[in-house]
Amino acid sequence: MLLLAAIWGASFVSIRVALDEVGPMTAVVHRVGWAAIVLWGVVLLIRLPIPRDPRIWGAFLGMGLLNNVIPFGLMAWGQLYIESGLTSILNAATAIFGVITAAIFFADEKITSRKALGVLLGFAGVATAIGLENLRNFDIRSLAQLAVIGGTISYALASVWARKTLSGQPPQVAAAGMVTGATLVILPLAWWIEGPVTLDLQPRTMAAIGYYAILGTALAYLLYYRVLAMAGSGNLMLVTLLIPPFGIVLGALLLDEALRPAAYGGFALLALGLSVLDGRIWRLLGLRAR
């Protein structure tokens, strides 16, 4: 989970770099398209069977929409107007929505009083990070933040979809099928809205695309499905607690970004809420007290 958080934290910065030259949808095309090529190469290399059941491919398409097309597109557009560090903070709300959706769909992940407290603290943290005054004024910046939150809800639904429909698939096949489904959806949309996809880009942009496509998507989703199998959909979303520190530090160092003090206060509340949801810290403190 720590490695996954580090990879995704840096992805926010690399995506922001790429958006200086390509549109949000084109950025998503590069992300899922190159990742699909790499992941199918891994599947063929280790000789895993390729699914033939149309229902499995339908599940891949649904996963590609929920876990790639919708959140990647919303977050990429949001990053045109807000800092990558703030995007990573708002992305941490995925854990909150992940707990709620898991409780709705799975009998073994019901919301307890501890989880309810964690969810309330988490929502308070997200509201603080956004700044309620931004919602009252409702400018393009606040709309961009709401777009990022919409992406986190889609991520949460994707974790449920993966557990329900793809739990029997090897991680490599599930990841490859997912980004393939996403590519089939986003490529014609990007071509229609933003024009032909080209590789005639600046070296800086190509390096950013290479990072977030190969490491931030292909490698990251191999880890994603592995952690999902080990920890469950609700606990998987807790990885978003670890992402903001990486996003904030790298955004400050590489992009000269600065965040309002409220963003840090919001993250502190969100981190407290997620630690309550996880429960291990509190159980450890209780054991030591006894």
C-alpha positions in Angstrom: 0.0 0.0 0.0 2.9 2.4 0.7 4.5 1.7 -2.6 1.1 2.2 -4.4 0.6 5.5 -2.6 4.1 6.7 -3.6 3.5 5.8 -7.3 0.0 7.5 -7.4 1.2 10.6 -5.4 3.8 11.2 -8.1 1.2 10.5 -10.8 -0.7 13.7 -9.9 2.4 15.8 -10.6 3.2 14.0 -13.9 -0.4 14.4 -15.1 -0.3 18.1 -14.3 2.9 18.4 -16.4 1.3 16.6 -19.4 -1.8 18.8 -19.2 0.3 21.8 -20.2 0.4 20.4 -23.8 -2.4 17.8 -24.2 -6.1 17.9 -23.3 -7.6 16.0 -20.4 -9.2 13.3 -22.6 -6.0 12.9 -24.6 -4.1 12.5 -21.4 -6.4 9.7 -20.4 -6.0 8.0 -23.8 -2.2 8.0 -23.3 -2.6 6.7 -19.8 -4.8 3.7 -20.5 -3.6 2.9 -24.0 0.1 2.5 -23.2 -0.8 0.7 -20.0 -2.9 -1.8 -21.9 0.0 -2.6 -24.2 2.3 -3.2 -21.3 -0.2 -5.2 -19.3 -1.1 -7.5 -22.1 2.6 -8.0 -22.7 2.9 -9.2 -19.1 -0.1 -11.5 -19.5 1.5 -13.1 -22.6 4.9 -13.3 -21.0 3.7 -15.3 -18.0 1.3 -17.3 -20.2 -2.0 -16.5 -18.4 -5.2 -17.6 -20.2 -7.1 -14.9 -21.9 -10.8 -14.9 -20.9 -13.3 -15.8 -23.6 -16.6 -15.3 -21.7 -18.4 -12.2 -23.0 -19.6 -11.5 -19.5 -16.0 -11.1 -18.3 -15.3 -8.7 -21.1 -18.4 -6.8 -20.2 -17.1 -6.6 -16.6 -13.8 -5.3 -18.0 -15.6 -2.6 -19.8 -17.6 -1.6 -16.7 -14.4 -1.5 -14.7 -12.7 0.6 -17.3 -15.5 3.2 -17.1 -15.7 3.3 -13.3 -12.0 3.1 -12.5 -10.4 4.8 -15.5 -12.5 6.8 -17.9 -14.8 8.7 -15.4 -12.3 9.4 -12.6 -9.2 10.0 -14.8 -11.2 12.4 -17.0 -12.8 14.3 -14.1 -9.5 14.6 -12.2 -7.5 15.6 -15.2 -9.9 18.3 -16.0 -10.0 19.4 -12.3 -6.2 19.6 -12.3 -6.3 22.3 -15.0 -7.7 24.7 -12.3 -6.4 23.4 -8.9 -3.1 22.3 -7.5 -2.0 18.6 -7.7 -1.5 18.6 -3.9 -5.1 19.6 -3.4 -6.2 17.0 -5.9 -4.4 14.3 -3.9 -6.1 15.5 -0.7 -9.5 15.4 -2.3 -8.7 12.0 -3.8 -8.3 10.7 -0.2 -12.1 11.0 0.1 -12.2 7.8 -2.0 -11.7 5.9 1.3 -14.8 7.5 2.8 -17.0 6.7 -0.2 -15.3 3.3 -0.4 -16.5 2.4 3.1 -20.0 3.6 2.4 -20.4 1.8 -0.9 -18.8 -1.4 0.5 -21.4 -1.3 3.4 -24.2 -0.9 0.9 -23.2 -3.8 -1.3 -21.5 -6.3 1.0 -22.9 -7.9 4.2 -19.4 -8.4 5.7 -18.5 -4.7 5.4 -21.3 -3.0 7.3 -20.9 0.4 8.9 -20.3 0.3 12.7 -20.3 3.2 15.1 -16.6 3.5 14.7 -16.9 3.6 10.9 -19.7 6.2 11.1 -17.4 8.4 13.2 -14.6 8.0 10.8 -16.9 8.9 7.8 -18.1 12.0 9.6 -14.6 13.2 10.4 -13.6 12.4 6.8 -16.4 14.5 5.3 -15.5 17.3 7.7 -11.9 17.1 6.4 -12.9 17.2 2.7 -15.2 20.2 3.4 -12.4 22.0 5.2 -9.9 21.3 2.4 -12.3 22.6 -0.3 -13.3 25.6 1.8 -17.0 26.3 2.2 -16.6 29.8 1.0 -15.5 28.4 -2.4 -18.8 26.4 -2.6 -20.8 29.6 -1.8 -19.1 31.6 -4.5 -19.0 28.6 -6.9 -16.4 29.7 -9.4 -14.5 27.4 -11.8 -12.1 26.4 -9.0 -14.8 25.0 -6.8 -16.4 23.2 -9.8 -13.0 21.6 -10.5 -12.8 20.4 -6.9 -16.3 18.9 -7.1 -15.2 17.2 -10.3 -12.3 15.6 -8.4 -14.7 14.4 -5.7 -17.0 12.9 -8.4 -13.9 11.0 -9.5 -13.4 9.6 -6.0 -17.0 8.4 -5.9 -16.5 6.6 -9.2 -13.3 5.0 -7.7 -15.3 3.7 -4.7 -17.9 2.2 -7.0 -15.2 0.6 -9.0 -13.8 -1.3 -6.0 -17.3 -2.8 -5.4 -17.6 -3.7 -9.1 -14.2 -5.4 -9.0 -15.0 -7.5 -6.0 -18.4 -8.5 -7.5 -17.3 -9.3 -11.0 -13.5 -9.8 -11.2 -12.5 -11.4 -8.0 -11.7 -14.7 -9.8 -9.4 -13.2 -12.4 -5.6 -13.0 -12.0 -4.5 -9.4 -11.2 -2.6 -9.1 -14.4 -5.6 -10.1 -16.6 -8.0 -8.0 -14.6 -5.8 -4.9 -15.0 -5.1 -5.5 -18.7 -8.8 -6.0 -19.4 -9.8 -3.0 -17.4 -7.5 -0.5 -19.2 -8.4 -2.1 -22.6 -12.1 -1.4 -21.9 -11.2 2.1 -20.9 -9.2 2.7 -24.1 -12.1 1.5 -26.3 -14.4 4.1 -24.7 -12.1 7.1 -24.3 -10.1 7.0 -27.6 -13.1 7.8 -29.9 -14.3 10.5 -27.5 -11.0 12.2 -27.2 -10.5 12.0 -31.0 -13.9 13.6 -31.6 -13.6 16.3 -28.9 -9.9 17.2 -28.8 -8.7 16.0 -32.2 -6.3 13.2 -33.3 -4.0 11.7 -30.7 -0.4 12.5 -31.6 3.1 11.6 -30.4 4.6 14.9 -31.6 5.1 16.2 -28.1 7.8 17.9 -26.1 10.2 15.5 -24.3 9.0 16.8 -20.9 5.4 15.8 -21.8 6.5 12.4 -23.2 8.4 11.7 -20.0 5.4 12.6 -17.9 3.1 10.4 -20.0 5.6 7.5 -19.7 5.6 7.8 -16.0 1.9 7.9 -15.4 1.1 5.3 -18.0 3.7 2.7 -17.3 4.3 3.1 -13.5 1.3 5.1 -12.4 -1.2 2.8 -14.3 0.3 -0.5 -15.5 2.4 -1.3 -12.4 0.0 0.5 -10.0 -3.0 -1.6 -11.1 -1.0 -4.9 -10.7 -0.5 -3.7 -7.1 -4.1 -2.5 -6.8 -5.7 -5.9 -7.6 -3.2 -7.7 -5.3 -4.1 -5.5 -2.4 -7.8 -5.8 -3.2 -7.5 -9.6 -2.9 -5.6 -9.3 0.4 -7.5 -6.5 2.2 -11.0 -6.1 0.7 -12.5 -3.2 -1.2 -13.1 -1.0 1.9 -9.5 -1.4 3.3 -8.1 -0.9 -0.2 -9.4 2.7 -0.3 -7.3 3.5 2.8 -4.3 3.8 0.5 -5.6 7.2 -0.4 -4.6 8.4 3.1 -1.0 7.8 2.1 -1.1 9.6 -1.2 -1.5 13.3 -0.2 1.9 13.7 1.5 3.6 12.5 -1.7 1.5 14.7 -3.9 1.9 17.8 -1.8 5.7 17.5 -1.4 6.3 16.7 -5.1 3.9 19.5 -6.2 5.8 22.0 -4.1 9.3 20.8 -5.2 8.6 20.3 -8.9 5.7 22.7 -9.8 6.2 25.4 -7.1 2.6 24.9 -5.9 1.4 26.3 -2.6 -1.8 25.3 -0.7 -3.9 27.3 1.7 -3.6 26.5 5.4 -7.2 25.2 5.3 -6.1 22.4 2.9 -3.6 21.1 5.5 -6.3 21.4 8.3 -8.7 19.5 6.1 -6.1 16.8 5.5 -5.5 16.5 9.2 -9.2 15.9 9.8 -9.4 13.5 6.9 -6.4 11.5 8.2 -8.0 11.3 11.6 -11.2 10.0 10.1 -9.4 7.4 8.0 -7.4 6.2 11.0 -10.6 5.8 12.9 -12.1 3.8 10.0 -9.0 1.6 9.9 -9.1 1.0 13.6 -5.7 -0.6 14.0 -4.1 2.4 15.7 -6.9 2.7 18.2 -6.8 -1.0 19.0 -3.1 -0.8 19.5 -3.5 2.2 21.9 -6.2 0.3 23.8 -3.9 -2.8 24.2 -1.1 -0.6 25.5 -3.4 1.2 27.9 -4.5 -2.2 29.3 
